[in-house]
Amino acid sequence: MAKYIFITGGVISSLGKGIATASIAKILESCGFKVSLIKFDPYLNVDPGTMNPYQHGEVYVTSDGAETDLDLGHYERFTNARLNRLNNVTTGQIYSTVLARERKGEYLGKTIQVIPHITNEIKERIHIVAKESKAEIILMEIGGTVGDIESLPFLEAARQFSLERGRENVIYIHLTLVPYIKVADEIKTKPTQHSVGTMREIGIQPDILLCRTEKTLSDDLKAKISLFCNVQANAVIEALDVATIYEIPLVFKNQGLDKIILRHFGLKPKHTDLKDWQEKVVDRVLHPKHKTTIAVVGKYIELQDAYKSIYEALRHGGIANDCQVEIKKIDAESIELEGAEKILAGIQGLLIPGGFGYRGIEGKIKAIQYARENKLPFFGICLGMQCAAIEFARSVLGLKRANSSEFIKYGKEPVISLLEEQRKIKLMGGSMRLGEYPCRLAKAGKAYQAYRKPLVYERHRHRYEFNNRYRRRFLKKGMLFSGIYPKKNLVEILELKEHPWFVGVQFHPEFQSKPDKAHPLFDQFIRASMLFAARRGA
């Protein structure tokens, strides 16, 4: 029988439940157990695919094309678990399923209620993941904060789960805040007491507390939390602020969190080795030998989570090259106002991420022109690749009206356009080219040098494609189409032959990058930026 861990959060949001969940999974994996993870999101949206990044952060795409919560990115980066659409469950999905069954008459005339019908459907999703993944331990993060109305059905399902599966097979971990009040020079445990009290009112007694704090907790404070929250003192785990999120598995392991969990489950570790993680990831992050500066020019720069996987993949490229990557976040509209030369001065690489909509596009195009003309390493992802095609068409081919039909529906020179089958789609959610597709590489390109194999599989999230009508003209002027989706002959990767490193990809390589295994393109992009710095004497 699989073992189950529910992770909840209290006091306030943004305490880092996702990273905590991923870190716990990492240390259990290091003990030799196969893990899988589920994110329960209490919102009514079916998925985050139609949500504004300012509302929800980035949309993470799984290999099977599910648009999911960004926490699944943390799960896949920290562990070897390969997740899919089953691993992100929303209230919208649950209610849609239950109501569809009711309309079909599958409940035989019964009155449909939150308990048992909604809670049963939530539990059924857990059973499906356990069966499909064949994992030994399933970790489930319940989004939101304890006390929210929206999360109550998920908490009730979690409460019922231990009754059905046995208390010895279920663990409840509660992440809470232990704030330091600077004026009083005191650490306060009362918010944690209230949060755990709310959990107990719901019917759940936490087994382990993860205490987010900026100050070390004394033994006396841990004893106080233990007494008032009815949790063993050794199960009050300190979650101090750290220099890098990749330290967190080590912090938890050093406090014996894996031993507490396995003891509860009656399991013995097969091995307990995080040495490689320490040496190849954490030590390199904390003590890098080199440094480079990468500009990320986007339209959602103000929100840290909008390009979460991009930022992490850049850091992974840095880890692979023993290099500290300083990320300079630049609003594309500022380049429209002040010019690329002024704003991009002193950087060693330019990355344009994906996105939707016209705002900031002209700033991105100016930045790409600057990178192309000044031999600055450039990496364009999804919309970034499309902007590179538009810039090349305008500046090199002389097609001044070149654009995307996303921005000008009936433009004169649509170098980026919809496929014929996409023109008929009316609904926005889940209607893009989503998930994993093959890409055949040309041996002459930088991409092949990075991957070192002729066929790769990458994840997509887009509607618009490079217009093949323009391929011949691009080729004549020095553009190399180094990656192609074979089935439909679509451009996946474009490169400039006469440039040290200028690569645009239609897919999202950031979704397959890990701290201990950087994506090849991010690895090579950072390496190119280091060479650029060396040539310039930076």
C-alpha positions as CSV (number, residue, x, y, z in Angstrom):
1,M,0.0,0.0,0.0
2,A,1.2,3.5,-0.9
3,K,1.9,6.0,1.9
4,Y,0.4,9.5,1.8
5,I,1.5,12.9,3.0
6,F,-0.7,16.0,3.0
7,I,1.0,19.4,3.2
8,T,-1.1,22.4,4.2
9,G,-0.3,26.0,4.9
10,G,-1.4,28.4,7.6
11,V,-1.3,32.1,8.7
12,I,-0.4,33.6,5.3
13,S,0.1,32.5,1.7
14,S,3.5,32.6,-0.1
15,L,5.3,30.7,2.7
16,G,6.8,28.3,0.1
17,K,4.5,25.2,0.4
18,G,5.5,24.2,-3.2
19,I,9.2,24.3,-2.5
20,A,8.7,22.6,0.9
21,T,6.7,19.8,-0.7
22,A,9.4,19.4,-3.5
23,S,12.1,19.3,-0.9
24,I,10.4,16.7,1.2
25,A,9.9,14.6,-1.9
26,K,13.6,15.0,-2.7
27,I,14.8,13.7,0.7
28,L,12.4,10.8,0.5
29,E,13.6,10.0,-3.0
30,S,17.2,10.2,-1.6
31,C,16.2,7.4,0.8
32,G,15.4,5.2,-2.1
33,F,11.6,5.6,-2.4
34,K,9.6,6.3,-5.6
35,V,7.5,9.4,-5.1
36,S,4.7,11.2,-6.9
37,L,3.1,14.6,-6.1
38,I,-0.3,16.2,-6.5
39,K,-1.1,19.9,-6.3
40,F,-4.7,20.6,-5.2
41,D,-5.8,24.2,-6.3
42,P,-9.0,25.5,-4.7
43,Y,-9.9,28.0,-7.4
44,L,-12.8,27.3,-9.8
45,N,-10.8,27.7,-13.0
46,V,-10.4,24.3,-14.7
47,D,-6.7,25.1,-15.0
48,P,-4.5,28.2,-14.9
49,G,-4.2,28.3,-18.8
50,T,-6.5,31.3,-19.2
51,M,-5.3,33.2,-16.1
52,N,-3.2,36.3,-16.3
53,P,0.4,35.8,-15.1
54,Y,-0.1,38.7,-12.7
55,Q,-2.9,36.6,-11.0
56,H,-1.2,33.3,-10.9
57,G,2.4,33.3,-12.1
58,E,3.7,31.2,-14.9
59,V,1.7,28.3,-16.4
60,Y,3.7,25.1,-16.2
61,V,3.2,22.6,-19.0
62,T,3.6,18.8,-18.5
63,S,4.7,16.4,-21.2
64,D,1.1,15.4,-21.9
65,G,0.1,19.0,-22.5
66,A,-1.6,19.9,-19.3
67,E,-1.5,23.5,-18.3
68,T,-0.8,23.4,-14.6
69,D,0.2,25.3,-11.5
70,L,3.8,26.5,-11.3
71,D,4.4,24.3,-8.2
72,L,4.6,21.3,-10.5
73,G,7.7,22.9,-11.9
74,H,9.3,22.7,-8.5
75,Y,8.2,19.1,-8.1
76,E,9.8,18.1,-11.4
77,R,13.0,20.1,-10.9
78,F,13.7,18.7,-7.4
79,T,12.8,15.0,-8.1
80,N,12.8,12.4,-10.8
81,A,9.0,12.2,-10.8
82,R,7.5,12.6,-14.3
83,L,4.1,14.4,-13.8
84,N,1.1,14.8,-16.0
85,R,-2.4,16.2,-16.0
86,L,-3.5,13.9,-13.2
87,N,-1.0,15.6,-10.8
88,N,-2.8,19.0,-10.7
89,V,-6.4,19.0,-9.5
90,T,-8.6,22.1,-9.3
91,T,-12.0,22.7,-7.8
92,G,-13.1,23.5,-11.3
93,Q,-12.1,20.0,-12.5
94,I,-13.8,18.3,-9.5
95,Y,-17.1,20.1,-9.8
96,S,-17.1,19.8,-13.7
97,T,-16.7,16.0,-13.3
98,V,-19.4,15.6,-10.6
99,L,-21.9,17.8,-12.4
100,A,-21.3,15.9,-15.7
101,R,-22.0,12.6,-14.0
102,E,-25.1,14.1,-12.4
103,R,-26.4,15.2,-15.8
104,K,-25.9,11.7,-17.1
105,G,-27.9,10.2,-14.2
106,E,-25.0,8.3,-12.8
107,Y,-25.9,9.1,-9.2
108,L,-29.3,7.4,-9.6
109,G,-31.4,10.4,-8.5
110,K,-29.5,11.1,-5.3
111,T,-29.1,14.7,-4.0
112,I,-25.6,15.8,-4.9
113,Q,-23.7,17.3,-2.0
114,V,-20.2,18.5,-1.1
115,I,-20.0,15.5,1.3
116,P,-19.8,12.8,0.1
117,H,-19.8,13.5,-3.7
118,I,-17.2,16.3,-4.0
119,T,-14.9,14.8,-1.3
120,N,-15.2,11.3,-2.9
121,E,-14.1,12.7,-6.2
122,I,-11.1,14.4,-4.6
123,K,-10.1,11.1,-2.9
124,E,-10.6,9.2,-6.2
125,R,-8.1,11.5,-7.9
126,I,-5.5,10.5,-5.2
127,H,-6.2,6.8,-5.8
128,I,-5.8,7.2,-9.6
129,V,-2.4,8.9,-9.2
130,A,-1.3,6.1,-6.8
131,K,-2.4,3.5,-9.2
132,E,-0.9,5.1,-12.4
133,S,2.4,6.3,-10.9
134,K,3.0,3.1,-8.8
135,A,4.8,5.4,-6.3
136,E,5.5,4.3,-2.8
137,I,4.9,7.7,-1.3
138,I,2.4,10.3,-2.6
139,L,2.8,13.9,-1.5
140,M,-0.2,16.2,-1.8
141,E,0.0,20.0,-1.4
142,I,-3.3,21.7,-0.7
143,G,-3.2,25.3,-2.1
144,G,-4.4,28.3,-0.2
145,T,-4.4,28.8,3.5
146,V,-6.2,26.8,6.2
147,G,-9.4,28.7,7.0
148,D,-10.2,29.6,3.4
149,I,-13.7,28.5,2.4
150,E,-12.4,27.3,-1.0
151,S,-10.0,24.7,0.5
152,L,-12.4,23.2,3.0
153,P,-13.6,20.3,0.7
154,F,-9.9,19.3,0.1
155,L,-9.2,19.4,3.8
156,E,-12.3,17.3,4.6
157,A,-11.2,14.8,2.0
158,A,-7.7,14.7,3.6
159,R,-9.3,14.1,7.0
160,Q,-11.4,11.2,5.7
161,F,-8.4,9.7,4.0
162,S,-6.7,8.6,7.2
163,L,-9.9,6.9,8.4
164,E,-10.0,4.9,5.2
165,R,-6.3,4.2,4.7
166,G,-5.2,3.9,8.3
167,R,-3.6,6.6,10.4
168,E,-0.2,4.8,10.1
169,N,-0.3,5.3,6.3
170,V,-1.0,9.0,6.4
171,I,1.0,12.0,7.6
172,Y,-0.2,15.6,7.9
173,I,2.5,18.3,7.6
174,H,1.6,21.9,8.3
175,L,3.7,24.8,7.1
176,T,3.2,27.9,9.3
177,L,4.8,31.2,10.1
178,V,6.7,32.0,13.3
179,P,7.2,35.8,12.9
180,Y,10.0,37.9,14.4
181,I,8.7,41.2,15.8
182,K,11.7,43.5,15.4
183,V,10.3,46.3,17.7
184,A,9.8,43.9,20.6
185,D,12.8,41.7,19.6
186,E,10.6,38.7,20.1
187,I,9.7,35.6,18.1
188,K,5.9,35.0,18.3
189,T,4.3,31.5,18.3
190,K,0.7,32.6,18.6
191,P,0.0,32.7,14.8
192,T,1.2,29.1,14.6
193,Q,-1.0,28.1,17.6
194,H,-4.1,29.7,16.0
195,S,-3.3,28.0,12.6
196,V,-3.0,24.6,14.1
197,G,-6.1,25.2,16.2
198,T,-8.0,25.9,13.0
199,M,-6.7,22.6,11.6
200,R,-7.8,20.7,14.7
201,E,-11.3,22.3,14.4
202,I,-11.5,20.8,10.9
203,G,-10.5,17.4,12.4
204,I,-6.9,17.2,11.4
205,Q,-4.1,17.0,13.9
206,P,-0.8,17.9,12.2
207,D,2.0,15.4,12.8
208,I,4.8,17.7,11.7
209,L,5.2,21.5,11.7
210,L,7.5,23.3,9.3
211,C,8.1,26.7,10.9
212,R,9.0,29.4,8.5
213,T,11.2,31.9,10.4
214,E,14.0,34.4,9.8
215,K,15.4,33.7,13.3
216,T,16.7,30.4,14.8
217,L,14.1,28.8,17.1
218,S,15.4,28.0,20.6
219,D,14.7,24.7,22.2
220,D,12.3,26.5,24.6
221,L,10.3,28.0,21.7
222,K,10.1,24.6,20.0
223,A,9.0,23.1,23.3
224,K,6.3,25.8,23.6
225,I,5.1,25.1,20.0
226,S,5.1,21.4,20.7
227,L,3.0,21.8,23.9
228,F,0.4,24.1,22.5
229,C,0.1,22.4,19.1
230,N,0.1,18.8,20.4
231,V,3.1,17.9,18.2
232,Q,6.3,16.1,19.3
233,A,9.1,18.5,19.9
234,N,11.4,16.8,17.4
235,A,8.7,17.2,14.8
236,V,8.8,21.0,15.1
237,I,11.1,21.6,12.1
238,E,12.8,24.9,11.6
239,A,12.4,26.3,8.0
240,L,14.9,29.2,8.1
241,D,15.5,31.6,5.2
242,V,18.4,30.3,3.0
243,A,20.6,31.6,0.3
244,T,19.2,29.3,-2.3
245,I,16.1,27.1,-2.4
246,Y,18.2,24.1,-3.3
247,E,19.6,24.1,0.3
248,I,16.1,23.3,1.7
249,P,16.3,19.5,1.2
250,L,19.6,19.6,3.1
251,V,18.1,21.8,5.9
252,F,15.2,19.3,6.3
253,K,17.4,16.3,6.2
254,N,19.8,17.7,8.8
255,Q,16.9,18.0,11.2
256,G,15.9,14.4,10.7
257,L,12.6,15.1,8.8
258,D,13.1,12.0,6.6
259,K,13.6,9.8,9.7
260,I,10.4,11.1,11.4
261,I,8.4,10.5,8.3
262,L,9.8,7.0,7.6
263,R,9.4,6.0,11.3
264,H,5.7,7.0,11.2
265,F,5.2,4.9,8.1
266,G,7.2,1.9,9.4
267,L,9.7,2.2,6.5
268,K,13.4,1.7,6.5
269,P,15.6,3.8,4.2
270,K,17.2,2.0,1.3
271,H,20.0,4.6,1.2
272,T,20.3,8.2,2.4
273,D,22.6,10.0,0.1
274,L,22.4,13.7,-0.8
275,K,26.1,14.1,-1.3
276,D,25.9,14.8,-5.1
277,W,23.1,17.4,-4.5
278,Q,25.4,19.1,-1.9
279,E,28.5,19.1,-4.1
280,K,27.1,19.5,-7.6
281,V,24.3,21.9,-6.9
282,V,24.4,23.7,-3.5
283,D,28.2,24.2,-3.3
284,R,28.3,25.5,-6.9
285,V,25.5,27.9,-6.2
286,L,27.1,29.2,-3.0
287,H,30.7,29.3,-4.2
288,P,30.8,29.9,-8.0
289,K,34.1,30.5,-9.8
290,H,32.7,32.7,-12.6
291,K,30.0,35.3,-13.1
292,T,27.8,36.5,-16.0
293,T,24.9,38.9,-16.4
294,I,21.8,37.9,-18.4
295,A,19.0,40.3,-19.4
296,V,15.5,38.9,-19.4
297,V,13.3,41.2,-21.4
298,G,9.6,40.6,-20.9
299,K,6.2,42.1,-20.1
300,Y,5.5,40.5,-16.7
301,I,8.8,41.5,-15.1
302,E,7.3,43.0,-12.0
303,L,6.0,39.5,-10.8
304,Q,8.8,37.1,-9.7
305,D,6.7,34.0,-10.5
306,A,5.7,35.0,-14.1
307,Y,9.0,33.6,-15.5
308,K,9.8,31.2,-12.7
309,S,11.0,28.3,-14.8
310,I,13.1,30.6,-17.0
311,Y,14.9,32.1,-14.0
312,E,15.6,28.7,-12.5
313,A,16.8,27.2,-15.9
314,L,19.2,30.1,-16.2
315,R,20.6,29.3,-12.7
316,H,20.9,25.7,-13.8
317,G,22.9,26.8,-16.7
318,G,25.1,28.6,-14.3
319,I,25.5,25.6,-12.0
320,A,26.6,23.5,-15.0
321,N,29.3,26.1,-15.8
322,D,30.3,26.8,-12.2
323,C,29.0,30.4,-12.8
324,Q,26.9,32.8,-10.9
325,V,24.1,34.1,-13.2
326,E,23.0,37.6,-12.3
327,I,19.6,38.1,-13.9
328,K,18.7,41.6,-15.0
329,K,14.9,41.9,-15.3
330,I,13.9,44.5,-17.9
331,D,10.5,45.6,-18.9
332,A,10.2,45.5,-22.7
333,E,8.3,48.8,-22.8
334,S,11.3,50.6,-21.2
335,I,13.4,49.6,-24.3
336,E,10.7,51.2,-26.5
337,L,11.1,54.4,-24.6
338,E,14.8,54.6,-23.9
339,G,16.4,52.3,-26.6
340,A,18.2,49.0,-26.4
341,E,21.8,50.4,-26.4
342,K,21.3,52.3,-23.1
343,I,19.4,49.6,-21.2
344,L,21.3,46.6,-22.4
345,A,24.8,48.0,-21.8
346,G,27.0,45.8,-19.8
347,I,25.1,42.5,-20.2
348,Q,26.6,39.3,-21.5
349,G,23.4,37.6,-22.8
350,L,19.9,38.4,-23.8
351,L,16.9,36.1,-23.3
352,I,13.4,36.9,-24.6
353,P,10.8,34.6,-22.9
354,G,7.3,33.5,-24.1
355,G,4.1,35.4,-23.7
356,F,1.0,36.6,-25.4
357,G,-0.3,40.0,-26.7
358,Y,1.2,43.0,-28.4
359,R,2.3,45.1,-25.4
360,G,6.1,45.3,-25.3
361,I,6.7,43.6,-28.6
362,E,8.5,46.5,-30.3
363,G,10.8,46.7,-27.3
364,K,11.6,43.0,-27.6
365,I,12.3,43.4,-31.3
366,K,14.7,46.4,-30.6
367,A,16.5,44.3,-28.0
368,I,16.9,41.4,-30.5
369,Q,18.2,43.8,-33.2
370,Y,20.8,45.0,-30.7
371,A,21.9,41.4,-29.9
372,R,22.1,40.5,-33.5
373,E,24.1,43.5,-34.6
374,N,26.5,43.4,-31.6
375,K,27.1,39.6,-31.6
376,L,25.5,39.4,-28.1
377,P,24.4,35.8,-27.2
378,F,20.7,35.6,-27.7
379,F,18.2,33.0,-26.7
380,G,14.5,33.4,-27.8
381,I,11.9,31.2,-26.3
382,C,8.4,30.7,-28.0
383,L,7.3,34.4,-28.5
384,G,11.0,35.3,-28.2
385,M,11.8,33.1,-31.2
386,Q,8.8,34.7,-33.2
387,C,10.1,38.2,-32.4
388,A,13.5,37.2,-33.7
389,A,11.9,36.1,-37.0
390,I,10.0,39.4,-37.2
391,E,13.1,41.4,-36.5
392,F,15.2,39.5,-39.1
393,A,12.4,40.0,-41.7
394,R,12.2,43.7,-41.1
395,S,16.0,44.5,-40.7
396,V,17.6,42.0,-43.0
397,L,15.0,41.0,-45.6
398,G,13.6,44.6,-45.8
399,L,10.0,43.6,-45.1
400,K,9.1,46.6,-43.0
401,R,5.6,45.4,-42.4
402,A,6.6,42.0,-41.2
403,N,4.6,41.0,-38.1
404,S,2.6,38.2,-36.5
405,S,-1.0,37.6,-37.3
406,E,-1.5,37.5,-33.5
407,F,-0.9,41.3,-33.5
408,I,-2.1,42.3,-36.9
409,K,-4.8,39.8,-38.1
410,Y,-4.6,40.7,-41.8
411,G,-1.1,42.1,-42.0
412,K,0.8,42.4,-45.3
413,E,3.8,40.2,-44.2
414,P,2.7,37.6,-41.6
415,V,6.0,35.8,-41.0
416,I,4.3,34.4,-37.9
417,S,0.8,33.1,-38.5
418,L,-1.9,30.6,-37.4
419,L,-2.1,27.1,-38.8
420,E,-5.2,26.5,-40.8
421,E,-6.7,24.2,-38.2
422,Q,-6.1,26.8,-35.5
423,R,-8.3,29.4,-37.3
424,K,-11.5,27.4,-36.5
425,I,-10.9,27.3,-32.7
426,K,-13.1,29.6,-30.6
427,L,-12.5,28.4,-27.0
428,M,-9.2,29.7,-25.4
429,G,-8.5,27.1,-22.8
430,G,-6.4,24.1,-23.8
431,S,-6.6,24.9,-27.5
432,M,-2.9,25.5,-28.3
433,R,-0.2,23.2,-29.4
434,L,0.5,21.9,-26.0
435,G,2.8,19.3,-24.5
436,E,5.7,17.2,-25.9
437,Y,6.5,17.1,-29.6
438,P,9.5,15.7,-31.5
439,C,12.1,18.0,-33.1
440,R,14.6,16.8,-35.7
441,L,17.9,18.6,-35.5
442,A,20.3,19.7,-38.3
443,K,23.9,18.7,-37.6
444,A,25.2,22.1,-38.7
445,G,23.5,24.0,-35.9
446,K,24.3,25.1,-32.4
447,A,21.3,23.2,-31.1
448,Y,22.8,19.9,-32.3
449,Q,26.1,20.8,-30.6
450,A,24.1,21.3,-27.4
451,Y,21.9,18.2,-27.5
452,R,24.4,15.9,-29.3
453,K,21.6,13.8,-30.8
454,P,19.4,14.1,-33.9
455,L,16.0,13.9,-32.4
456,V,14.7,15.5,-29.2
457,Y,11.3,16.0,-27.5
458,E,10.3,19.3,-26.1
459,R,7.2,20.9,-24.5
460,H,5.1,23.5,-26.3
461,R,2.5,26.1,-25.4
462,H,1.6,28.3,-28.4
463,R,-0.9,28.9,-31.2
464,Y,1.2,30.7,-33.8
465,E,3.9,29.2,-36.0
466,F,6.7,30.4,-38.3
467,N,5.1,30.9,-41.8
468,N,6.8,28.5,-44.2
469,R,6.1,30.8,-47.1
470,Y,9.1,32.9,-45.9
471,R,11.6,30.1,-45.3
472,R,13.5,30.3,-48.6
473,R,14.0,34.1,-48.2
474,F,15.3,33.6,-44.7
475,L,17.7,30.9,-45.8
476,K,19.2,33.1,-48.5
477,K,20.1,35.8,-46.0
478,G,21.9,33.5,-43.5
479,M,19.1,32.0,-41.3
480,L,19.4,28.3,-40.4
481,F,16.3,26.4,-39.5
482,S,18.1,23.8,-37.3
483,G,15.1,22.2,-35.7
484,I,11.9,20.9,-37.5
485,Y,8.8,19.2,-36.3
486,P,8.8,16.3,-38.8
487,K,5.1,15.5,-39.0
488,K,4.0,19.0,-40.1
489,N,7.3,20.4,-41.3
490,L,7.1,23.3,-38.8
491,V,10.0,25.4,-37.7
492,E,11.1,24.6,-34.1
493,I,14.5,26.2,-34.0
494,L,16.1,29.0,-35.9
495,E,19.7,30.2,-35.7
496,L,21.9,32.8,-37.3
497,K,24.9,31.2,-39.1
498,E,27.2,34.3,-38.8
499,H,26.7,34.9,-35.0
500,P,28.5,33.4,-32.0
501,W,25.2,32.2,-30.4
502,F,21.8,33.3,-31.7
503,V,19.1,30.7,-31.1
504,G,15.4,30.9,-31.1
505,V,13.1,27.9,-30.2
506,Q,9.4,27.6,-30.5
507,F,9.2,25.3,-27.5
508,H,9.8,25.8,-23.8
509,P,13.1,24.1,-22.8
510,E,13.0,25.6,-19.3
511,F,10.3,23.0,-18.4
512,Q,12.9,20.2,-18.6
513,S,15.8,21.8,-16.8
514,K,17.0,20.6,-13.4
515,P,19.6,22.0,-11.0
516,D,21.7,18.8,-11.3
517,K,21.0,18.4,-15.0
518,A,20.8,21.7,-16.8
519,H,18.9,21.8,-20.1
520,P,21.6,21.6,-22.9
521,L,20.4,24.9,-24.5
522,F,20.6,26.8,-21.2
523,D,24.0,25.2,-20.5
524,Q,25.3,26.4,-23.9
525,F,23.7,29.8,-23.7
526,I,25.4,30.6,-20.3
527,R,28.7,29.2,-21.7
528,A,28.3,31.6,-24.7
529,S,27.7,34.5,-22.4
530,M,30.8,33.7,-20.5
531,L,32.9,33.6,-23.7
532,F,31.3,36.9,-24.7
533,A,32.4,38.4,-21.4
534,A,35.9,37.0,-21.8
535,R,36.2,38.5,-25.3
536,R,35.0,41.9,-24.0
537,G,37.3,41.7,-20.9
538,A,34.3,41.9,-18.5
